[in-house]
Amino acid sequence: MRSVLTAMFDAAVAAALPARVLPAHLPPPPRGRTVVVGAGKASASMARALDDAWPAPLDGLIVTRYGHAVRCRRIEIVEAAHPVPDAAGEAAARRILERVHGLGPDDLVIALISGGGSALLSLPAPGLTLADKQTINRALLQSGAHIGEMNCVRKHLSAIKGGRLAAAAWPAPVLSLLISDVPGDDPATIASGPTVADPTTFADARAILAKYGITEPEAVLRHLEQASDETPKPGDPRLAHARTKIIATPQMSLEAAAAVARSVGLTPVILGSGLEGEAREVGRVIAGVARQVALYGQPVPPPCVLLSGGETTVTVRGTGRGGRNVEFLLALAIELDGLSDVFALAADTDGIDGAEEVAGAIATPDTLDRAEALGLRAKTSLAQNDAHRFFAAIGDQVVTGPTLTNVNDFRAVLIAPAGMRAGDGVTP
C-alpha cells in the first residue's frame, strides 16, 4: 500500500514538472529583447526549461526559495526566504522591477510565476518596511487565514504585486506562465498576481485584518487606511498587452495520480482539487467518507482511492510548528481509529509542508498503536499542532527534498479489500 501511495504522489509531482509542461506554451521570439522575470518555488526550474527551449537571445532574473535554485545559462537565479520574507527577497523584487522598466512594444517580458512568489517578491509599498511585512506575514500564517485572504493583504502592502509588475513593464507585452498552487486556479491569487489585474481593494484588506484580530504593526494599518495607491484593476490600459497561461494545475496532477491508481486495479475517486478549510476538519470529513467506503462500499466499493488537493489551513494554537498535510493526516488517523484496510498519504507537491523540510507523511491502520508504544498520544500531538514530530517518531514522514514544482497539497486515502495485508499487492 505504501508503494502504491508513493507512486501516485510521484506521478502527481511529475505531471507538474516545468520541463514537461512549459515548452509547449512558448511564443515566437519578438523583434526586440526578451526579458525573463519571475518568482516562486518552481520559478527556477521554469527558468531552466525556458532557457533550454528558447531559440533566441534572452536575459532575466528569477527569485526562488532557499534550496530551490538550479543552474541556468542565461537567466540569473537568486534565492530568498519563504514563507516569511527577508532582505534578499526585497532586493530581488527591486531588481526585477528595474529589469522591466524602459522596455518598448517590440520587446517581450516572460513572467514565470508559481506558488511561494508572494513571500519571495517582498518589496514594501512606500512608507512600509520589510519588518512591517514580516510581522504581518507571521500573523497571517498563524491566524488560519486562507491563501486568498493572505494574498489580498499582501497585494495592498506591496510595490510589485497585484498587477504592479505588469504595469511597470508597459508598453512591453507581458506573457505570464503560471503553475497554480491555489484552489480555483485564479491567476490573481497565484503569488499575489504580480502581472494580473487585482479585483480586491484596500477596504478588503482592512476587513481581513479585522476578521482575524490583527492590529499590529501600526504602519500597516495606517497604510491601509490611507489607501492612496490602489492596485491596477481590470481594464487598466497598462495591462492591455498582458496575457496569462496556466501551464500546470492541481487537477492535472490528480488526474495523473488517478491513472496510476487505475493501472494497479484501484478505482480513483477525485473529491476535488481545491478543498479548503482547517486541515484537521478536512481530515475528519474525509475519514468519514473512507469509513463509508470501507464498511458499506459507498460511493464505490474497495479497492479504491480517494484523491484530493487544494490548500487547507492550520490555526496554530499549540507549541508545535503546524504543517497542514501532517495535521490533516493525524486528524484522519484519529477519526479512523485503526480501521483496517485504510492507508493514506498527504504531502505538499513542493516537498515542504509548512515550515518543515518534509513533504508530509503516511498513515496506516496501526499508526496510533505504534505511536502509543512510543508513549505518544495522537490527540495530544494534534492539540499541540505537533504532527510533524508525531510522524517523525514513528518513521512515517515523506521526505523528498525540493521537487522544483508546486501544485499544492496532494492527499490519497486508499481503501483496500477487506483483510488485505499492508504488504500485499493490488492487482486488476
N, C-alpha and C positions, 0 to 999 in steps of 0.2 A: 504493500500500500504506500509506503514511504517513497519508493522509487517512482510509482505512478504519479503521485502528487508532485514530486520534484520535476518529473518530465513535463507535466502540464505547466508548471511555473516557468521552466526553461523556455518552453515554446512561446509563452506569453511575452517574455522578455525579448526573445529573438524576433518576434513579429514587429517590434518597435525599434530595432536597431537602425540607426541612421544610414549606415552603408547599404542596407537593404531597401529602405523606403524613400530616401531623399533624391537620388539622381533622376528619377522619372519626372520630378516636378521642376526641374531647372529650365529657365527660359533660354533663348538665344542670347549671346553676348550683346551688349549695347554698343553704340558707336563711340561712346565716351568711356569713362572709367567704371570699373566695378568695385564697389567698396562693401566689404562684408563686416557686419557688426552683430552682436547678439549676447545673450546671457541665458544661463540655466545649467542644470546638472547634465543635460545631454548636449549642450551647445558646442563643446569642444569636439566631440565625436561627429556632430553635424558638420562642423567646420572642416574636419578631415575628409568626410565624404564629399563635400563640395570641392575642396581643394583638389582631390583626386580626379573629379569628373569634369571640372571646368576647363574648357579648351582655350581660354584667352587669358590675358593678364588680369590680376586682381590683387587686392591687398585688404587688410582689415584687422579688427581687434575683437576678441571674444573674452568674456569673463565667465568662469565656471567655478564650481565648489572646490575647495582644497581637496586634493587627491583625485580629481576628475580630469586633469589636463591630459591631452595627447599631443604628439608631435605633428605639426603642420609645416608645410614647406613655405607657404606664402601668407599665412594668417597668424598673427600674434595671439597667443593664448596666455591669459593671466588668471590667477586663482584668488578667491576671496572667501569670506565666511558665509555660512548658511547654517541655521535659519536666522540667526541674529547678525545683522550686517556689521562690517568693520571698515577700517580706513582704506584697505585695499579695494574693496568694492566701490567706495566713494570715488577714489582716484580713477578707477576703470570707467565708471559711468561718465565722469567728466571728460575723459579722453575719447569715449565713444561719441559723445555729443560733438566734440571738436572734429572728429573724423567726418561727420556728415555735413558740417557747415560748409557753405561755399560751393556745393555741387550744383550742376545745371541739369536741364531737361534731357540732355543726351547721356547723362550718367545713370547708373543704377545702384541702388542700395539693396543688398540682400540681408535681411534681418533673420537670424537663426534664434528662435525663442523656444524655451522649454521650461518646465516646472522648476522652481527654485530661482528663476530670474528676478523675481520681485525683491528678494533679500539681497541678491548679488548686485543689482543696479541701485545702489543706496545713495543717490545724490539728493541731499535735502533741498527742499524749497528755500528760497531766500528768507532769512530770519530764523531758520532752524539749524540745529547742529546734528552731527552724527549721533551724539549721546542722546539727543531727544528721540531720534528714530529707534535707537537700540532699546530705550526704555519702553516705547510703545510696542515694539515687536515682542518683547518679553511678556508684556502684559496681555497682548492679544493671544499669544501662544498658550498661555496658561488659563485663559478665560473660557475656553470652549467655543469661541467664535469660529464659524466655518470659513472656508477659504475665500468665498465671495465677499464676506464682510471684512476680513483682514485686508484683502486687496483694495477694497473701496477706500479704506482709511489710508493705505499706503500711497495710492494714487494722489491723494489730496495733500500729501506731505512731501511730494517728490517734484524734482525739476526735470524728470525724464520719463516717468511712467504716464499711463493714461493718455496715450497718443502724442505726448510731447516729443518723443524721439522722431516720429514720422514728420511732425510739424517742423522740427528743426532741419530736416533734410529737404524741405520744399525749396526749389521746384523739381528736384530729382524724384523720379518714381521710386517707390519702395515696394519690394516683394518680400513679404514675411512668410517664412516657412516655420510652422509650429508643430511641436509634439505636445499633445494635450495631456495634462495631468488633472483636469478638473471635471466634475460632474457636468454633463451637458455640453462639454467642449466649446464653451463660449470664448472666442478669441480675446474679448475684452477682459476676461478674468485670468487667462493664462499669463503668468508672470506679470500681472497687473497691466497687461495690454499696452506696452510702450509704443506700439505702432498702430494702435486701433482706437477709433473714436470711443469716448467714455460716456456712457449714458448716466452715470451716477454724479452726485453733486456734493458740495461741501456740507449741505444740510444732512445728506445721507450719512456722511462720515461722522458728523456730530452725534447723530442718533445712535449709531453703532457703539460709540464710546459710552454714551449714556446708558444704553442697554446693558452693558457689562460692568458698569460702575467704575470705569477708568477715568480718573480725574487728574492724573499727572502724566507728563510734565506740563506746567502752566503755559509754556511757549507753544506747545502743540494746540492746546485748547484755544489760545488767543489767535493762532494762525487760522484755525478752522472757523472761528467766529468772524474774522475779518473777511474771509472768502474773496480775496482781492484778485485772484488769477485762476479762473475756472479752467478745468481741463478741456481740450478740444472735443466738441460734441459732433454727433452725426450731422453730415452736411457741411462741416468746416472745409473751406476751399483748400486749405493746406494739406488735407488728406485725400484730395480728389484723385491723385495718382498712386494711392496706396492700395495694394492688393494683398490678400491673405489666403494662404493654403494650409490646411491642417493635414499633415502627412502621416501621422500615426495617432491612434486613439485607444482608450481603454477597451472599447468594443472590439476593435480589431484583434487585440491581444486575447480577449476572452474567446473569440471565435477560433483562434489558433489553439488555445488550450482545449476547446471542445473537440477539435479534430483529433487531438491526441487521445482524448477520452474515448471517442468512437473507435479508434484503431485498436484499443485493448478491450472492447466489449462493454464499455460503460455508456449509459445514456446521459448526455450532458443536459443540464437544465440551467440556462443563464437567467439568473434572478434579476440582473440589472448591472449596468456598467457605471452607474452614478449614485450608488447608495450613500446616504449621508446620515448623520446623527451621532450621538455618543457611542463610541466604539463598544462599550460594554452592553448597551441596549441593543445594538445591531447584532452582537454576538448571541444574546438571549433569543432574539427573534429567529435568527437562522437556525439556532439549536432546536427551536420548536418545529421548524419545517423539517429538519433532519429526523427528528423523533417521529413525525408523522409518516415519513417515508419508511423508516426502519420498522415501525410497528404495524403500519396499515397499507404500505405500498402506494401511498398517495402523496403528491400528484402523479408520481411514476414509481414503479417498483424497482427495488435494487436488482442488479448493481447499477448505481448511477452516481453522478457527482453534481453538486450544487455549486455553480460558479457565480462570482460577483466581483465587482470592482467599485471604484469611487473613492471618496475621501471622508472617513469618519473623523471625529474629533475626540480629544481627551481633555476633560477639565481636571487639571492636576490639583488635587487636594491633599495627597499624601506625601510621603518622603521619597517616593521613587521618581523615575525620570520619564514616566509615560511610555509612549510608543503605541500608536493606535492599533497596529496589527497584532502585537502580542497581547494588548489589553482585550481586543476583540476575541482572540483565541482563548485566553484564560476564562473569560466570561462564558464562552461557548462550552468549554470543558466542564465548568462548574454546573452549568444548566443541564448538560447531558449526563453528568454524574456517573461516568463509567459505562454508559450504554454501549453494549458490544457492537462491533462491526461498523463503527463510525470513526473515521480518521479525517484529519483536517490540516490544511496548511494555510497560513496567512502571512504575506510578506509584501514589502514595498518593492516595486519593479526597479527602483533606482538603487537597491541594495542597502538602503539606510532607513530604518524605522524610527522616526523621531530624531533624537539627537544621538542615537547609538549607531556604531559601525556594524550593525547587524540588520539583515533584511527582514527577519521575522522568526517564525517558529513552526513546529509541527506538534499537533496534539493527537493522542491515541487513546483507546479505551482505558488503558492503565496509567494515564498521565497523573491523575490525582493520587493513585495508590503509590506510585514511585516517588512522588513528592512527599507524601505523608511519611514514607520510610526514611526520608532525609530530615524529617522534622519541619517541613514546610507546610503551611496552611494556605491553601489556594485562596480562600475568601479573604484572609488577611493580606495576602500579596495584592489582590485586586483592590482592596480598600486603600492600600498604600500606593496605588499606581506603580507597582513594582514588578510587573510581569516579566520584564527583561531578566531580572535576577532569578526569578522563578524558573524560567525555561533554560537559563544557563546552568542552573544547579542540576537539572535532570538530563542535560546533554541534548536538548531538542531544539537548539537555535538553528536557524537557517542563515549561514554566513556566505555571502557571495563576493564581497568587495564591491566597489563601484561598478555598476553594469553599463554605465555611459549612455543610458536612456532613462525615460521616466514617463510612464503612463499610469502612475499612481498605484493604488493598492490592488493586490490580487488575492482572492480568497477562494479556496476549493474545499468543499466538505464532501468526502467520499463515503457513500453508504454501500458496504459490501453485502453479498448474500449472507444470510444468517449462518453463523458458525464458521465463516472463513477466517483462517488464522492470518496474523499480520504478515507472515512470510509467504503466503500463497499467492500465486499469480492470478491475474484476471484475464480470461480469455473470451473470445466471441462465443 
